[in-house]
Amino acid sequence: MGDLKSKRLIVLKGWLFLVIALLAGIGLVLENPTWQTGLLVLVLAWASARFYYFLFYVLEKYVDPGLHYAGVLDQVKALLRRRRKP
């Protein structure tokens, strides 16, 4: 499968990820409607966003400008390959 080129489809994909995240968070809170669950869902969302920022911005800009990856799995595979090299 090739790279997504359509700007409209890229934006749609982003919105769909937001909808999935919101539905998952709402589902978790509805399953166990406590303030602790709500807080944990918010912390999970915040920490996940910060980790994604770290993986795809901080590492590229401040650690190694050659780090360009298509996604998290692509980056993990590359890092594992790097570790295996002597």
C-alpha positions in Angstrom: 0.0 0.0 0.0 1.4 3.4 -1.0 1.6 6.6 1.0 -1.6 8.6 1.4 -1.4 11.7 -0.9 -4.8 13.3 -0.7 -4.9 16.2 1.8 -8.6 15.6 2.4 -8.1 12.0 3.2 -5.1 12.8 5.5 -7.3 15.3 7.4 -10.2 12.7 7.5 -7.8 10.1 8.9 -6.8 12.5 11.6 -10.4 13.2 12.6 -11.2 9.5 12.6 -8.4 8.9 15.0 -9.8 11.6 17.2 -13.3 10.0 17.1 -11.8 6.6 17.9 -9.9 8.0 20.9 -13.0 9.9 22.2 -15.2 6.8 21.8 -12.6 4.6 23.6 -12.3 7.2 26.5 -16.1 7.6 26.8 -16.5 3.8 26.7 -14.0 3.4 29.6 -15.7 6.1 31.7 -19.1 4.6 31.0 -17.9 1.1 32.0 -16.6 2.5 35.3 -18.1 6.0 35.9 -15.8 7.3 38.6 -13.7 10.5 38.7 -10.6 8.3 39.0 -11.4 6.6 35.7 -12.0 9.9 34.0 -8.8 11.3 35.4 -6.8 8.2 34.3 -8.3 8.5 30.8 -7.2 12.1 30.6 -3.7 11.3 31.8 -3.5 8.5 29.3 -4.5 10.8 26.4 -2.1 13.5 27.5 0.9 11.1 28.1 0.2 9.4 24.7 0.2 12.7 22.9 3.5 13.7 24.6 5.1 10.4 23.8 4.1 10.7 20.1 5.5 14.2 20.0 8.7 12.9 21.6 9.1 10.1 19.0 8.4 12.2 15.9 9.6 15.7 16.8 12.0 15.7 19.7 14.1 12.8 18.5 14.4 14.1 15.0 15.1 17.8 15.9 17.3 17.3 19.0 18.8 13.8 18.9 19.3 12.7 15.3 18.1 14.7 12.3 18.3 11.5 10.2 15.3 9.9 12.1 12.4 10.0 9.7 9.8 7.3 10.1 6.4 6.5 8.7 4.9 5.4 12.1 5.6 4.0 15.5 6.1 0.4 14.3 8.5 1.6 11.6 10.5 3.4 14.2 10.5 0.5 16.7 11.7 -1.8 13.9 14.5 0.5 12.9 15.6 0.9 16.6 15.7 -2.8 17.0 17.8 -3.2 13.9 20.2 -0.6 15.2 20.7 -2.4 18.5 21.4 -5.8 16.7 24.3 -4.3 14.7 27.7 -4.8 16.4 
